[in-house]
């Protein structure tokens, strides 16, 4: 085996060049032909791996007694930083193994003093130990690549989150560094639940919209959509949302001021969604509640002043339900009865009860009563 190893070492430069040429031809996504830094790191890694693999073929024992070559780990970090996917990088290890085994065959064929059995045994040993080396180093390379990628992603995410918060605070921000056009028309979208960011990005891709996302909490992601269809309510309302994920959507707004305003609306809608348990909440649908809830203590006082009299006895919830159905039916008692699943007399009785408890006709105070009912659905029923 020593003579085989010596021949491989003598051809080290040739083998490196062959490996790099095959990397470019057979694994173009590995970046050796497009990224100079990756090419340099790959060359150094190939040389170090070749030497370590030759030692293992000769000595046997553990393939990596002292761990992976530092050059191999540096290559993994370089690829992660360059955005090279992990799969093409791993493919280069199998390509490199094939180059070495081809060279082993060449060397064995030149050794005339070896009989067939010895030559075959040597080839089997080289093959077995080359596979053992690759199997040992690949997990170490994957781990290093993953650590570096995660570190870079955390850093980029933290920087992006800081830039977004600067925009929300009214500070000037370089849109190029943010990677998002602040001059566009935006629609803020807040998502929470399992894989919230992936859901937002999938929605944006499905609607052909650009997206900016930042992590707000462990389960909540803030996002902004931009593009031609950003104001298309029909498309947005037709979005398919996975179970367990909630969305709150602001109005379409233009420019940096719109970026901030739409986000405020989405956050207000999120608060209402959290109280009502709705899967998707558009600010347009809860704008009244959002305004009235800006001062919660005033909102509670308003609800009590408007609806408190309905709770003098029992049945306050049914009276509220009837009032809402009556207004939604265009003040048609028969249509309201059909909606509620009761007869006309029941609706008439409940409306009379409302007027008796309020001390005034229903229509004289209907806007306030309906607004109070909507706000109460967010605040919760009265205590007791």
C-alpha positions as CSV (number, residue, x, y, z in Angstrom):
1,X,0.0,0.0,0.0
2,X,3.0,2.3,0.6
3,X,3.9,2.2,-3.1
4,X,0.3,3.1,-4.0
5,X,0.3,6.0,-1.5
6,X,3.6,7.3,-2.7
7,X,2.4,7.3,-6.3
8,X,-0.8,9.2,-5.3
9,X,1.2,11.8,-3.4
10,X,3.5,12.3,-6.4
11,X,0.4,13.0,-8.5
12,X,-1.2,15.3,-5.9
13,X,-1.3,18.4,-8.1
14,X,-2.7,16.5,-11.0
15,X,-5.4,14.9,-8.8
16,X,-6.4,18.3,-7.4
17,X,-6.7,19.8,-10.9
18,X,-8.8,16.8,-12.0
19,X,-11.1,17.1,-9.0
20,X,-11.7,20.8,-9.6
21,X,-12.4,20.3,-13.3
22,X,-14.9,17.5,-12.5
23,X,-16.5,19.6,-9.7
24,X,-17.2,22.3,-12.3
25,X,-18.6,19.9,-14.9
26,X,-20.5,17.5,-12.6
27,X,-21.5,19.7,-9.7
28,X,-21.8,23.3,-11.2
29,X,-24.0,24.4,-8.3
30,X,-21.0,23.9,-5.9
31,X,-19.7,27.3,-7.1
32,X,-16.2,26.4,-8.0
33,X,-16.5,28.1,-11.4
34,X,-18.5,31.1,-10.3
35,X,-17.2,32.1,-6.9
36,X,-13.4,32.6,-6.5
37,X,-13.5,32.3,-2.7
38,X,-15.3,28.9,-3.0
39,X,-12.8,27.7,-5.6
40,X,-9.8,28.6,-3.3
41,X,-11.4,26.9,-0.3
42,X,-12.4,23.9,-2.4
43,X,-8.8,23.5,-3.7
44,X,-7.3,23.6,-0.2
45,X,-10.0,21.2,1.1
46,X,-9.4,18.8,-1.7
47,X,-5.6,18.7,-1.0
48,X,-6.1,18.2,2.7
49,X,-8.7,15.5,2.3
50,X,-6.6,13.7,-0.3
51,X,-3.6,13.6,2.1
52,X,-5.8,12.5,5.1
53,X,-7.5,9.8,3.0
54,X,-4.1,8.5,1.8
55,X,-2.9,8.2,5.4
56,X,-6.1,6.3,6.2
57,X,-5.7,3.9,3.3
58,X,-2.1,3.2,4.4
59,X,-2.5,3.1,8.2
60,X,-6.1,1.8,8.6
61,X,-7.6,2.6,12.0
62,X,-10.1,5.4,12.5
63,X,-10.5,7.5,9.3
64,X,-10.2,10.8,11.2
65,X,-8.3,10.2,14.5
66,X,-7.9,14.0,15.0
67,X,-11.1,15.2,13.5
68,X,-11.8,16.7,10.0
69,X,-9.0,18.7,8.3
70,X,-9.3,22.4,9.1
71,X,-9.4,23.1,5.4
72,X,-12.5,20.9,5.0
73,X,-14.3,22.8,7.7
74,X,-13.2,26.1,6.3
75,X,-14.6,25.1,2.9
76,X,-18.0,24.2,4.6
77,X,-18.1,27.7,6.2
78,X,-17.1,29.4,2.9
79,X,-19.9,27.6,1.1
80,X,-22.5,28.5,3.7
81,X,-21.4,32.1,3.5
82,X,-21.6,32.1,-0.2
83,X,-25.1,30.6,-0.2
84,X,-24.1,27.4,-1.8
85,X,-26.6,24.6,-1.0
86,X,-25.2,21.8,1.0
87,X,-26.1,19.0,-1.5
88,X,-23.7,20.1,-4.3
89,X,-20.9,20.5,-1.8
90,X,-21.4,17.0,-0.5
91,X,-21.5,15.7,-4.1
92,X,-17.9,17.0,-4.6
93,X,-16.8,14.4,-1.9
94,X,-18.1,11.6,-4.0
95,X,-16.6,13.1,-7.1
96,X,-13.2,13.4,-5.4
97,X,-13.5,9.8,-4.2
98,X,-14.0,8.6,-7.8
99,X,-11.0,10.6,-9.0
100,X,-8.8,8.9,-6.3
101,X,-10.1,5.4,-7.1
102,X,-9.4,6.0,-10.8
103,X,-5.8,7.0,-9.8
104,X,-5.5,3.9,-7.6
105,X,-6.5,1.7,-10.6
106,X,-3.9,3.4,-12.8
107,X,-1.2,2.9,-10.2
108,X,-2.0,-0.8,-9.6
109,X,-2.0,-1.4,-13.3
110,X,1.6,-0.1,-13.6
111,X,2.9,-2.4,-10.9
112,X,4.0,-5.4,-12.9
113,X,5.3,-7.4,-10.0
114,X,1.8,-7.7,-8.4
115,X,-0.2,-10.9,-9.0
116,X,-3.9,-10.7,-9.7
117,X,-4.9,-11.7,-6.2
118,X,-2.7,-9.1,-4.5
119,X,-3.8,-6.4,-7.0
120,X,-7.5,-7.2,-6.3
121,X,-6.9,-7.2,-2.5
122,X,-5.2,-3.8,-2.7
123,X,-8.1,-2.4,-4.7
124,X,-10.7,-3.7,-2.3
125,X,-8.8,-2.2,0.6
126,X,-8.5,1.2,-1.1
127,X,-12.1,1.2,-2.0
128,X,-13.3,0.1,1.5
129,X,-11.2,2.7,3.3
130,X,-12.0,5.5,0.9
131,X,-15.7,4.9,1.6
132,X,-15.0,4.8,5.3
133,X,-13.2,8.2,5.0
134,X,-16.0,9.9,3.1
135,X,-18.6,8.4,5.4
136,X,-16.7,9.8,8.4
137,X,-16.1,13.3,7.1
138,X,-19.4,14.1,5.5
139,X,-21.4,14.4,8.8
140,X,-18.7,16.7,10.2
141,X,-18.9,18.9,7.1
142,X,-22.7,19.0,7.3
143,X,-22.5,20.0,11.0
144,X,-20.0,22.8,10.3
145,X,-22.0,24.1,7.3
146,X,-25.2,24.1,9.4
147,X,-23.6,26.0,12.3
148,X,-22.2,28.6,10.0
149,X,-25.4,29.0,8.0
150,X,-27.5,29.3,11.2
151,X,-25.0,31.9,12.6
152,X,-25.2,34.0,9.5
153,X,-29.0,33.7,9.3
154,X,-29.3,34.8,12.9
155,X,-27.0,37.8,12.2
156,X,-28.9,38.8,9.1
157,X,-32.3,38.3,10.8
158,X,-31.2,40.5,13.7
159,X,-29.9,43.2,11.4
160,X,-33.1,43.1,9.3
161,X,-35.2,43.3,12.5
162,X,-33.2,46.3,13.7
163,X,-33.7,48.0,10.4
164,X,-37.4,47.3,10.4
165,X,-37.8,48.7,13.9
166,X,-35.9,51.8,12.8
167,X,-38.4,52.3,10.0
168,X,-41.3,51.8,12.4
169,X,-39.7,54.4,14.7
170,X,-39.5,56.9,11.8
171,X,-35.7,56.7,11.4
172,X,-34.2,56.9,7.9
173,X,-33.1,53.5,6.6
174,X,-31.3,52.4,3.4
175,X,-33.9,50.4,1.5
176,X,-31.0,48.6,-0.3
177,X,-29.7,47.3,3.0
178,X,-33.2,46.3,4.0
179,X,-33.7,44.5,0.7
180,X,-37.2,45.9,0.4
181,X,-38.6,48.9,-1.5
182,X,-40.0,51.3,1.1
183,X,-41.4,53.6,-1.6
184,X,-43.8,50.9,-2.8
185,X,-47.4,50.3,-1.7
186,X,-47.4,47.9,1.2
187,X,-49.8,45.7,3.0
188,X,-48.8,44.7,6.5
189,X,-49.6,41.1,7.5
190,X,-48.9,39.6,10.9
191,X,-48.9,35.8,11.3
192,X,-48.8,33.6,14.3
193,X,-48.7,29.9,15.0
194,X,-46.7,27.0,13.6
195,X,-44.3,27.9,10.8
196,X,-45.7,31.4,10.6
197,X,-42.9,32.8,8.5
198,X,-43.1,29.9,6.0
199,X,-46.8,30.5,5.7
200,X,-46.3,34.3,5.0
201,X,-43.7,33.6,2.4
202,X,-45.8,30.9,0.7
203,X,-48.8,33.3,0.5
204,X,-46.6,36.0,-1.0
205,X,-45.2,33.6,-3.6
206,X,-48.7,32.4,-4.5
207,X,-50.0,36.0,-5.0
208,X,-46.8,37.0,-6.8
209,X,-46.0,39.6,-4.2
210,X,-42.6,40.6,-2.7
211,X,-42.3,40.0,1.0
212,X,-40.4,41.3,3.9
213,X,-40.6,39.3,7.2
214,X,-39.1,39.7,10.6
215,X,-39.5,37.5,13.7
216,X,-41.3,39.4,16.5
217,X,-41.7,36.6,19.1
218,X,-41.2,32.9,19.2
219,X,-44.6,32.3,17.5
220,X,-45.3,35.7,15.7
221,X,-43.9,37.1,12.5
222,X,-44.4,40.6,11.1
223,X,-44.6,40.9,7.4
224,X,-45.2,43.3,4.6
225,X,-46.3,42.5,1.0
226,X,-45.7,44.7,-2.0
227,X,-46.6,44.3,-5.7
228,X,-49.4,44.9,-8.2
229,X,-51.9,42.7,-6.4
230,X,-51.3,44.0,-3.0
231,X,-54.6,45.9,-3.0
232,X,-56.6,43.0,-4.4
233,X,-58.9,42.2,-1.5
234,X,-60.5,39.3,-3.3
235,X,-57.2,37.4,-3.8
236,X,-56.1,38.1,-0.3
237,X,-59.4,37.0,1.2
238,X,-59.2,33.8,-0.8
239,X,-55.9,32.8,0.8
240,X,-55.8,29.3,2.1
241,X,-54.4,29.4,5.7
242,X,-53.1,26.2,7.4
243,X,-54.9,25.1,10.5
244,X,-53.4,26.7,13.7
245,X,-52.1,29.8,11.9
246,X,-53.7,33.2,12.4
247,X,-53.4,36.3,10.2
248,X,-54.1,39.9,10.8
249,X,-54.0,42.2,7.7
250,X,-53.7,46.0,7.4
251,X,-54.8,48.2,4.6
252,X,-52.7,48.9,1.5
253,X,-50.6,52.0,2.2
254,X,-47.9,53.8,0.2
255,X,-44.4,54.8,1.2
256,X,-42.6,54.6,4.5
257,X,-45.5,56.3,6.3
258,X,-47.7,53.7,4.8
259,X,-45.4,50.9,5.9
260,X,-45.9,52.1,9.5
261,X,-49.6,52.8,9.2
262,X,-50.5,49.5,7.7
263,X,-48.4,47.8,10.4
264,X,-50.3,49.7,13.1
265,X,-53.6,48.5,11.5
266,X,-52.4,44.9,11.4
267,X,-51.4,45.0,15.0
268,X,-54.8,46.4,16.0
269,X,-56.5,43.6,13.9
270,X,-54.2,41.1,15.6
271,X,-55.4,42.2,19.1
272,X,-59.0,41.7,18.0
273,X,-58.3,38.4,16.4
274,X,-56.7,37.2,19.6
275,X,-59.8,38.1,21.5
276,X,-62.3,36.6,19.0
277,X,-60.3,33.6,17.9
278,X,-60.7,34.4,14.2
279,X,-58.3,32.8,11.8
280,X,-58.0,35.8,9.5
281,X,-58.8,39.3,10.5
282,X,-58.7,42.3,8.1
283,X,-58.5,45.7,9.6
284,X,-61.2,46.9,7.2
285,X,-63.6,44.6,8.9
286,X,-62.8,45.7,12.5
287,X,-61.9,49.3,12.0
288,X,-64.7,50.5,14.3
289,X,-63.6,48.1,17.1
290,X,-60.0,49.2,16.6
291,X,-60.8,52.9,17.0
292,X,-63.1,52.4,20.0
293,X,-60.5,50.1,21.7
294,X,-57.7,52.6,21.4
295,X,-58.8,53.6,25.0
296,X,-59.9,50.4,26.6
297,X,-61.3,52.0,29.8
298,X,-63.4,54.4,27.7
299,X,-64.5,51.5,25.6
300,X,-65.7,49.5,28.6
301,X,-67.5,52.5,29.9
302,X,-69.2,53.0,26.6
303,X,-70.3,49.4,26.4
304,X,-71.7,49.5,30.0
305,X,-73.6,52.8,29.2
306,X,-75.2,51.4,26.1
307,X,-75.8,47.8,27.0
308,X,-75.8,47.6,30.8
309,X,-79.6,48.0,31.0
310,X,-80.1,44.9,28.9
311,X,-78.6,42.8,31.7
312,X,-81.1,43.9,34.4
313,X,-82.7,40.5,34.2
314,X,-81.7,37.4,32.3
315,X,-81.5,37.0,28.5
316,X,-79.2,39.9,27.8
317,X,-77.1,37.8,25.3
318,X,-80.3,36.9,23.3
319,X,-81.4,40.5,23.2
320,X,-78.0,41.6,21.8
321,X,-78.1,38.8,19.3
322,X,-81.6,39.8,18.2
323,X,-80.6,43.5,17.9
324,X,-77.6,42.6,15.6
325,X,-79.7,40.2,13.4
326,X,-82.5,42.9,13.1
327,X,-80.1,45.5,11.9
328,X,-78.3,43.0,9.5
329,X,-81.7,42.1,8.1
330,X,-82.5,45.7,7.2
331,X,-84.9,46.1,10.1
332,X,-87.1,43.3,8.8
333,X,-88.3,41.3,11.8
334,X,-89.3,38.3,9.7
335,X,-85.9,38.1,8.1
336,X,-84.2,38.4,11.5
337,X,-86.4,35.6,12.8
338,X,-85.4,33.4,10.0
339,X,-81.7,34.1,10.7
340,X,-82.1,33.3,14.4
341,X,-84.3,30.3,13.8
342,X,-87.2,31.7,15.9
343,X,-90.7,32.9,15.0
344,X,-91.6,36.5,14.3
345,X,-93.4,37.0,17.6
346,X,-90.2,36.1,19.5
347,X,-88.3,38.8,17.6
348,X,-91.0,41.3,18.3
349,X,-91.1,40.4,21.9
350,X,-87.3,40.7,22.3
351,X,-87.3,44.1,20.6
352,X,-90.0,45.4,22.9
353,X,-88.0,44.1,25.8
354,X,-85.0,46.0,24.6
355,X,-87.0,49.2,24.3
356,X,-88.5,48.8,27.8
357,X,-85.1,48.3,29.4
358,X,-83.4,51.1,27.5
359,X,-86.4,53.4,27.9
360,X,-86.3,54.5,24.2
361,X,-87.1,53.2,20.7
362,X,-84.4,50.9,19.3
363,X,-83.9,52.9,16.2
364,X,-83.2,56.1,18.1
365,X,-80.0,54.6,19.5
366,X,-79.2,51.8,17.0
367,X,-75.7,52.9,15.8
368,X,-74.4,53.1,19.3
369,X,-76.0,49.9,20.4
370,X,-74.5,48.0,17.5
371,X,-71.1,49.5,18.0
372,X,-71.2,48.5,21.7
373,X,-72.2,45.0,20.8
374,X,-69.2,44.7,18.4
375,X,-66.8,46.1,21.0
376,X,-68.2,43.8,23.7
377,X,-67.4,40.8,21.5
378,X,-63.7,41.8,21.8
379,X,-63.8,42.8,25.4
380,X,-65.9,39.8,26.5
381,X,-69.3,39.6,28.2
382,X,-70.0,41.7,31.3
383,X,-68.9,40.2,34.6
384,X,-71.5,38.3,36.6
